[in-house]
Amino acid sequence: MNLIKSNPFVSALAGITAVICAALFYLASKGSGKYVDARAAFDESTAAVNTSEGIPLYPTVANRDGKRKALGEYRQSIAELSGLFDKYRPGPLGEIDPQTFTNRLKTANAEVSEAFKSAGSELPDNFFLGFEDYATKLANKETTGVLGYQLDGMKHALLGLADARPSQLIRIHREPVPEETGGNFEPKPGEVARNFACELTFRGSETSARKFISYLGDTGTYYYVVRCVKILNERDTPPQVKDAKFEGDAPAAAPAAADIFKDVFILPGAEAVPEVPVPAEEGAAEEGAADAAPGEEPPASAGEVDSTRILAQVLGSEEITVFVRFDISMFLPSKEIPNP
């Protein structure tokens, strides 16, 4: 007691500290109990959810009929979707006699070459539809079936390119199939098609490039998948007014800039001059009609627009170089839908 009386401040501080520690201990014990209760409730809820997800549908007549109807509609939709690709499933590719395959290759090459010649398009040297390795040797009999399908797909694509009328086919590349090097094709899990990669580089107008890309998108006979398209302009500078081409058989001199844009804006320093209609002389229409030869159209009247003064599209005259990488997709046989 003497110690407490002689040191009142220390004694008060020790008492306050003891009270605070007791309060903290009480709060911690109470919070720990709440955490244990919350964790137990969470584990119980999680177990209930997992159990609910694992149990089968409650066996009422309505639930049974609803599930049966939903599964039937699902199977039907899958079958209809799979049927859309049946025409791209050739089935088992039988082996072809190597000499027969070579004859087919030569016939296809001659047909495609004639198509490009008729279109005025230039072909690369030693062109052989991308099968240049078989220009001097026969294919293995084990590979002729898959090579035959690839040949038909490439022939169809090249005939479409010839119809687009490019100026030049620069390069053609066919990616070899594994069977050519003694391997086998093994589809990956979930793979529905086998793809034969091809690459084409050609030069032509923007119209020919657009027409060929659209041709690959037409899935009438073969299913093509465009993987990459790269376009290189013939020049880096923008077109000039002098590059314009005008309608008419005879080449016309390029009009001055003021004449081209006279109806759009007024050049600095120039004044707008209103057009004053000039009355036609009596009998002028009759004389103009009389001057026309039998079976010919009468000359254009003053009110008609002269087509040689209309500025045509400038960009259409520039050629572009186009690189296209695409796949010929051969869809694999459809798989049976497993029963639930």
BELRA-V609514 format. One record per residue. N is the residue number from 1. RES is the residue in one small letter. SS is DSSP state (h for helix, s for strand, l for the rest). PHI is phi in radians with two decimals (NA if undefined). BURIAL is # if it has 16 or more other ideal C-beta (glycine too) atoms within 10 Angstrom, else .. Layout:
N_RES_SS_PHI_BURIAL / N_RES_SS_PHI_BURIAL
//
This chain:
1_m_l_NA_. / 2_n_h_-1.07_. / 3_l_h_-1.14_. / 4_i_h_-1.22_. / 5_k_h_-1.21_. / 6_s_h_-1.35_. / 7_n_l_-2.29_. / 8_p_h_-1.12_. / 9_f_h_-1.17_. / 10_v_h_-1.14_. / 11_s_h_-1.16_. / 12_a_h_-1.13_. / 13_l_h_-1.11_. / 14_a_h_-1.14_. / 15_g_h_-1.16_. / 16_i_h_-1.10_. / 17_t_h_-1.08_. / 18_a_h_-1.14_. / 19_v_h_-1.14_. / 20_i_h_-1.10_. / 21_c_h_-1.10_. / 22_a_h_-1.14_. / 23_a_h_-1.13_. / 24_l_h_-1.11_. / 25_f_h_-1.11_. / 26_y_h_-1.15_. / 27_l_h_-1.13_. / 28_a_h_-1.15_. / 29_s_h_-1.14_. / 30_k_h_-1.18_. / 31_g_h_-1.16_. / 32_s_h_-1.09_. / 33_g_h_-1.14_. / 34_k_h_-1.13_. / 35_y_h_-1.12_. / 36_v_h_-1.10_. / 37_d_h_-1.17_. / 38_a_h_-1.14_. / 39_r_h_-1.12_. / 40_a_h_-1.15_. / 41_a_h_-1.16_. / 42_f_h_-1.12_. / 43_d_h_-1.08_. / 44_e_h_-1.17_. / 45_s_h_-1.16_. / 46_t_h_-1.10_. / 47_a_h_-1.11_. / 48_a_h_-1.16_. / 49_v_h_-1.14_. / 50_n_h_-1.07_. / 51_t_h_-1.16_. / 52_s_h_-1.15_. / 53_e_h_-1.24_. / 54_g_h_-1.53_. / 55_i_l_-1.39_. / 56_p_l_-1.20_. / 57_l_l_-1.04_. / 58_y_l_-1.04_. / 59_p_l_-1.36_. / 60_t_l_-1.69_. / 61_v_h_-1.11_. / 62_a_h_-1.13_. / 63_n_h_-1.12_. / 64_r_h_-1.10_. / 65_d_h_-1.18_. / 66_g_h_-1.14_. / 67_k_h_-1.17_. / 68_r_h_-1.09_. / 69_k_h_-1.17_. / 70_a_h_-1.13_. / 71_l_h_-1.17_. / 72_g_h_-1.13_. / 73_e_h_-1.14_. / 74_y_h_-1.13_. / 75_r_h_-1.11_. / 76_q_h_-1.16_. / 77_s_h_-1.14_. / 78_i_h_-1.14_. / 79_a_h_-1.13_. / 80_e_h_-1.16_. / 81_l_h_-1.13_. / 82_s_h_-1.17_# / 83_g_h_-1.16_. / 84_l_l_-1.14_. / 85_f_l_-1.85_# / 86_d_h_-1.10_. / 87_k_h_-1.24_. / 88_y_h_-1.77_# / 89_r_l_-1.96_. / 90_p_l_-1.28_. / 91_g_l_1.44_. / 92_p_l_-1.05_. / 93_l_l_-1.55_. / 94_g_l_-1.26_. / 95_e_l_-1.25_. / 96_i_l_-2.00_# / 97_d_l_-1.04_. / 98_p_h_-0.94_# / 99_q_h_-1.20_. / 100_t_h_-1.11_. / 101_f_h_-1.11_# / 102_t_h_-1.09_# / 103_n_h_-1.12_. / 104_r_h_-1.09_# / 105_l_h_-1.13_# / 106_k_h_-1.15_. / 107_t_h_-1.11_. / 108_a_h_-1.13_# / 109_n_h_-1.11_# / 110_a_h_-1.15_. / 111_e_h_-1.14_. / 112_v_h_-1.18_# / 113_s_h_-1.08_# / 114_e_h_-1.15_. / 115_a_h_-1.14_# / 116_f_h_-1.20_# / 117_k_h_-1.14_. / 118_s_h_-1.16_. / 119_a_l_-1.45_# / 120_g_l_1.29_. / 121_s_l_-1.79_# / 122_e_s_-1.62_. / 123_l_l_-1.83_# / 124_p_l_-1.22_. / 125_d_l_-1.14_. / 126_n_l_0.99_. / 127_f_l_-1.16_# / 128_f_l_-2.61_# / 129_l_l_1.08_# / 130_g_l_1.48_# / 131_f_l_-1.87_# / 132_e_h_-1.07_. / 133_d_h_-1.14_. / 134_y_h_-1.82_# / 135_a_l_-1.30_. / 136_t_l_-2.17_. / 137_k_l_-2.52_. / 138_l_l_-1.55_. / 139_a_l_-1.38_# / 140_n_l_-1.15_. / 141_k_h_-1.09_. / 142_e_h_-1.24_. / 143_t_h_-1.84_# / 144_t_h_-1.17_# / 145_g_h_-1.13_# / 146_v_h_-1.23_# / 147_l_h_-1.17_# / 148_g_h_-1.12_# / 149_y_h_-1.17_# / 150_q_h_-1.13_# / 151_l_h_-1.09_# / 152_d_h_-1.11_# / 153_g_h_-1.18_# / 154_m_h_-1.23_# / 155_k_h_-1.09_# / 156_h_h_-1.09_# / 157_a_h_-1.18_# / 158_l_h_-1.25_# / 159_l_h_-1.14_. / 160_g_h_-1.16_# / 161_l_h_-1.17_# / 162_a_h_-1.10_# / 163_d_h_-1.16_. / 164_a_h_-1.31_# / 165_r_l_1.07_# / 166_p_l_-1.30_# / 167_s_l_-1.40_. / 168_q_s_-2.77_. / 169_l_s_-1.65_# / 170_i_s_-1.46_# / 171_r_s_-2.66_. / 172_i_s_-2.37_# / 173_h_s_-2.39_. / 174_r_s_-2.01_# / 175_e_l_-1.35_. / 176_p_l_-1.09_. / 177_v_l_-1.61_# / 178_p_h_-1.04_. / 179_e_h_-1.11_# / 180_e_h_-1.24_. / 181_t_h_-1.95_. / 182_g_l_1.51_. / 183_g_l_-1.63_. / 184_n_l_-2.34_. / 185_f_l_-1.59_. / 186_e_l_-2.14_. / 187_p_l_-1.14_. / 188_k_l_-1.36_. / 189_p_l_-1.03_. / 190_g_l_1.46_. / 191_e_l_-1.37_. / 192_v_l_-1.92_. / 193_a_s_-2.56_# / 194_r_s_-1.85_# / 195_n_s_-1.89_# / 196_f_s_-1.88_# / 197_a_s_-1.44_# / 198_c_s_-2.41_# / 199_e_s_-2.34_# / 200_l_s_-2.31_# / 201_t_s_-2.24_# / 202_f_s_-2.48_# / 203_r_s_-2.11_# / 204_g_s_-3.10_# / 205_s_s_-1.38_# / 206_e_h_-1.09_# / 207_t_h_-1.15_. / 208_s_h_-1.16_# / 209_a_h_-1.15_# / 210_r_h_-1.13_. / 211_k_h_-1.16_# / 212_f_h_-1.23_# / 213_i_h_-1.09_# / 214_s_h_-1.15_. / 215_y_h_-1.12_# / 216_l_h_-1.16_# / 217_g_h_-1.36_. / 218_d_l_-1.42_. / 219_t_l_-1.66_. / 220_g_l_-1.27_. / 221_t_l_-1.98_. / 222_y_l_-2.19_# / 223_y_s_-1.79_# / 224_y_s_-1.78_# / 225_v_s_-2.12_. / 226_v_s_-1.36_. / 227_r_s_-1.68_. / 228_c_s_-2.70_. / 229_v_s_-2.35_. / 230_k_s_-2.23_. / 231_i_s_-2.11_. / 232_l_s_-2.08_. / 233_n_s_-1.22_. / 234_e_l_-1.21_. / 235_r_l_-2.50_. / 236_d_l_-1.68_. / 237_t_l_-1.56_. / 238_p_l_-1.25_. / 239_p_l_-1.18_. / 240_q_l_-1.87_. / 241_v_h_-1.10_. / 242_k_h_-1.20_. / 243_d_h_-1.42_. / 244_a_l_-1.19_# / 245_k_l_-2.01_. / 246_f_l_-1.95_# / 247_e_l_-1.24_. / 248_g_l_1.95_. / 249_d_l_-1.30_. / 250_a_l_-1.48_. / 251_p_l_-1.16_. / 252_a_l_-1.93_. / 253_a_l_-1.20_. / 254_a_l_-1.20_# / 255_p_l_-1.26_# / 256_a_l_-1.16_. / 257_a_h_-1.07_. / 258_a_h_-1.15_. / 259_d_h_-1.24_. / 260_i_h_-1.18_. / 261_f_l_-1.86_. / 262_k_l_-1.17_. / 263_d_l_-1.56_. / 264_v_l_-1.77_. / 265_f_l_-2.64_. / 266_i_l_-1.81_. / 267_l_l_-1.20_. / 268_p_l_-1.00_. / 269_g_l_1.49_. / 270_a_l_-1.78_. / 271_e_l_-1.95_. / 272_a_l_-1.23_. / 273_v_l_-1.93_. / 274_p_l_-1.14_. / 275_e_l_-1.36_. / 276_v_l_-1.84_. / 277_p_l_-1.09_. / 278_v_l_-1.75_. / 279_p_l_-1.13_. / 280_a_l_-1.29_. / 281_e_l_-1.25_. / 282_e_l_-1.09_. / 283_g_l_1.48_. / 284_a_h_-1.18_. / 285_a_h_-1.12_. / 286_e_h_-1.15_. / 287_e_h_-1.18_. / 288_g_h_-1.12_. / 289_a_h_-1.21_. / 290_a_h_-1.26_. / 291_d_h_-1.23_. / 292_a_l_-1.27_. / 293_a_l_-1.27_. / 294_p_l_-1.02_. / 295_g_l_1.49_. / 296_e_l_-1.90_. / 297_e_l_-1.34_. / 298_p_l_-1.15_. / 299_p_l_-1.08_. / 300_a_l_-1.13_. / 301_s_l_-1.39_. / 302_a_l_-1.16_. / 303_g_l_-1.40_. / 304_e_l_-1.42_. / 305_v_l_-1.44_. / 306_d_l_-1.31_. / 307_s_h_-1.17_. / 308_t_h_-1.26_. / 309_r_h_-1.70_. / 310_i_l_-1.54_. / 311_l_l_-1.34_. / 312_a_l_-1.42_. / 313_q_l_-1.19_. / 314_v_l_-1.49_. / 315_l_h_-1.16_. / 316_g_h_-1.20_. / 317_s_h_-1.55_. / 318_e_l_-1.56_. / 319_e_s_-1.57_# / 320_i_s_-2.23_# / 321_t_s_-1.82_# / 322_v_s_-2.12_# / 323_f_s_-1.95_. / 324_v_s_-2.25_# / 325_r_s_-1.99_# / 326_f_s_-2.47_# / 327_d_s_-1.99_# / 328_i_s_-1.67_# / 329_s_s_-1.60_# / 330_m_s_-1.90_# / 331_f_s_-1.29_# / 332_l_l_-1.36_. / 333_p_l_-0.98_. / 334_s_l_-1.21_. / 335_k_l_-1.71_. / 336_e_l_-1.25_. / 337_i_l_-1.30_. / 338_p_l_-1.21_. / 339_n_l_-1.32_. / 340_p_l_-1.20_.
//
